[in-house]
Amino acid sequence: MRSLMTLVPLIPCSLVVAACGGSDAFTPVTTGKNLKVAALTAEEDCMVCVPTVLEEVLGRQTPSELKAGILSVELLRTPFDTEPHVLLQSDTPVETDLVAGATFVDVDVGSIPPGTYPLMRVTLSNTRFTVGATAHVPFSGGDHAGDLAVDYALSDYDDAELGPRAQGEYHADFDAPEFRMPLDSSQPVNWPAPYPGAVVDTSGGQYRVTFLSPEAVNVNHNMPQAVDVGVTFHIDDSFAWGEREGGVNELGTFDLSPNPLEGEMPVSLGISGFSIQVLAVAGEPVNGGEEEPAAGEEPAAGEEPAGP
């Protein structure tokens, strides 16, 4: 994975919405202007997302549905910010639909310490998605075309349904009209590769995506701005597997078999790429407050000159 060092030259419990981070104490205020972070409707045009090193031996498929669990969202001042501001932190993953899109952070900007935040870090717990597959089961009627529902642990976490999970574990259920089969296994979390504007870190049992925003989030309590941050978790070709030719296997189809020597091994069980955009409306003073005139400006009529 690419180190955050490469980003430096580019920079000039229960569910908790935290007002923390930063070395300077601050008093939260209510501005009426909110910062929202949303997963945008997934796009399928991320041409630079999928690595090509195994292009000729990988089969790929775009899931028909894909949801991700979010454990935390943080704003960072630098890649090495040791006290990032926590926008969201949850022991229970916040399930977010990456196909339909959904808002998963909505806080008043007055709860965020003033400053400039060019980076955002999102920690994901798992992905849940559905793809097409064919199961080859001689003892149960031969070939069965159906759907494979996969739940893949990207981080170590406790799941309400599956219990404690370790990074890389996946549970899948194959469902065809005439045949059903559960699958439990593990696959190292080594996907996706680095992308322009985002890096992935999977160390310490956590799957963290750090986004470098093309426009920094600026927080000013005197002139607050409503900020909308849109994150796209690209799902194009996000399910990939190593093609295994021969026998009943077909190229371009994910082939399942009770015999591990015959079935195909998943390579990517998640997301094919990342992108981010920041939109902000014009700032307005808090409570109609007035700003002091800038240096060199004359005070308005009726105002007292600023001075000690």
N, C-alpha and C positions, 0 to 999 in steps of 0.2 A: 504494500500500500504506500501511496505517496505521503511523505511527511508534511506536517504543517509548515515546516521550514520553507517549503516552496511557495507558500502564500505570503511570506513576509514582504518581499519586494513589491507585492501588489497593493499593499495597504498604505495610503498617505499617512409506612405512613399512609395516609389516605390522600385523596386528591387535594393538592395544595396549590393555590396561586400565591407565589411567594413574592414578598417585597424585600429582596436581599441582593447582595452582590455589591462589589465596589468597596474600596477602602475607606471612603469618606461617608460619615453618617449623614442621613438625609431624612427629611420629614415628608412622608407621602402626602399628596394633596389630591383633591378631586377636581379634574379639569373638564370633564364631560367629553374629552377626546379619547378614543380608545385605539389601542394597538390590537389588530387581529391577525392571526396567522391561520391560513387555510391551505388544505391540500386541494389543488386545482383539479379539475377534470383531467384525468390522465390523457396524455397525448401519445401518438405513435409516430413521431417524426424526429426522434433523437438519433440522428445519423451517426453521431460520434460516440454513442453510449456503449454498444456491445463490442468487447474486445475481439480482434480478428486472428489472434494467434492460433486458434484451433478451428478456424472458419470452416474448413473442409470436412471436419469430423464431428461437428456438433449439429444436432437437430435443435430447432427452436420453435417456440409457440408463445403466442400472446394469451394470457389468461382471460377467460370470459368474465371473471370477477376477481377482485384483489382488495383485501383489507390489511391494514397494518396496525399493530399495537404501538402506541407512543408512551414512553416512560417519562421523558423530560424534554423540555425546550429551554434553551439558554441563549442569552445575548452576550457576546464577547467583544471587548474593546480591542484585543490583540489575539493572535493565535496562542499566546502563552498566558492569557488572562487567568490568574489563579483564583479570582473571585468573580466569576461570571454572574450576571443577573439571571436568576431562575424565574422564568415566566410560568413554567408548569412542571410539576413533579408529582408522580403518582406511583404508588406501589402496585396498583391495579392498572394494567395497560388501558389506555384510552383508545378504543377501537375506532379507526378512521377509514372510511371508504375512499380508496384511491381512484376508483373509476367514476363514481358520481361526484366526488369532491365533498369536502366538509370542513368547517371551521373548528379548530381544536384549541385555540388560544384566543381569549377576548378579555383584555384588561385595560383599565384606565392608564394612560401614559403617565399620570401623576404618581403611580406606584413604582415607576422605574427611575433609578437614579439618573439625573441629567448627564448627558454625555453623548458621544458618538460611538455607535456599535456597527462596525462593518461586517461582523461575523455572527452567524446563528448556528447553534449546535442542537441537533435532534437525536435523541437516543430511542431506538426502536427495539421492541421486545420480540416481535414475531410477524410473520406474514401468513395470511390465509387466502388461498386462491384455488381456482378450479380450472383444470385443463382437460383436454380430450386424451384418451389413451386406449390402447388395445391390450387386453390380457390374453395370454396364450396358456390355456389350462387344459391339457389333454384329458385329465380325469373328470372334467366338467364340461364336456361338449366342445372343446377346441377353442376357437378364437371368439373373444367377446369385445365388442366396441362399446365404450362407455365413458363416464366422467371420473376423473380422479380429483378428489378434494384433499388438499394438502395444508397442513399447519406446521410451519417451519420455525423453530426457535432461533432467532438471530442473537439473542442475549440470554444470560442466565436470569430466570425470573420464575415466579409462582403463577401458574395458570389456574383460573377458577374451575376449569373443567378437567384439565389434564394433570394438575398438580405441579410439583417442582419440576422445572425443565432446565436442561443444560444446553448451552449454545451448540447448535449443530444438530440437535435432535429433531426428527420430523415424524409426524403421524399422518397417515393418509388413508383414505377410504375409497376404494374403487367400487363403482356402482354401475351395473349394466342391468337391463331388464331381466335377464335370466341368471345373473351371477353377481355376487358381491364378495369383496375381499379386503380385509384391513391390512395395512402395511406399517410397520414401525422400524425405523432405522436411524442412521445419523450420516451427516455429510458435512465436512469442514466448511465453515463460513469463510469463503475466500472470494466472494463475488458481491458486488461488482468491483471492477478495477477503478482507478482514479479517473475523474472526469474534470473537464474545465470548470472551474468555479466551485468544486466540491471535493472533499476527500473523505474517505471512509477509514475508520479505525475500529478493529475488532478485538483489540487487546483487553485483557482483564475480564473476559466474559461479557463484554458490552459491545453493542453495535452502534457506533456513533457516526453521524454524518455532519460534517462541518461545512456550511455553505458560506462562500464569499459573495456577498451581495454586490451587484453592480452599482447600487446606491445605498449608502449607509443609512441606518436608522438613527435619526438625530432626535434626542429628547431634550426639550427645553420647557420647563414648567411655566415660565412667564409667557411664552408664545407657543402653546402646545399645538401639535399637529396630530390629526387622526391618521394613522398609518395602517395600510393593508399590506400584508406580506403574503405573497402567493408562492407556494412550494409545489413543484410538480415532481412526483415520483413516477418516472417513466416506466410503463409496463410493457412496452414493445419488446417482444422476444425475451421476456424476463424469465421464462422457464426454458432451460436448455439442458440437453442431455448428450452423452457420448453415443453416437450411432454404433450399433453392432450389427454388421451384415451377416447374412447366412440364415439358414433355417427358415422359420416363419416370420422373422422380423422384416419390417418394411422401412425403407428410408423415408424420413419425414414424419414418421409416426412414433410416438413414445410407446415402446413395447414392454409390457410387464410379464413376468413369469415367476412362478414359485421357485424355479431353479435359478439361483443367482448367477450361474454361468451362462444363462441364456437371455435374461432380461437386460435392460439398459440402465445405466447409472446416471441419476440426475447430476448436473454440474452447477446449475444456477437455480436456486429456489427462492427467488425474491424479486428484486427490482433491477431494471436494466440501466438506470441513470437518474440524474438529479438536475434540477434547475430551479432558480429562484428569481423573483422580481419583487420590488418594493414600490408601492404607490402611496403618496401622501397628499392630503389636501392642504390648502393654504392655512397657515397658522393664525390663531386669534388670541388676543390677550386673555389671561385668566380673570374671570369676574369683571371684565371691562377695565382691567388695570391699565395704567398709563406708564409708558417707558420714559426714562430720563432722556433728554436730548443728547445726541452723540456729541463728542468733543468737537468744538468749533461751531456748533449750531447755536443760534439765539433761542432763548425760551419763547414760547408763544405768548401772545398778549394776555396779561392778567396773571402770568405765572411768575413765581419768585425764581431768581437765578439760583442754579445749583451751587452749593458752596459748603465749606466746613461750618 
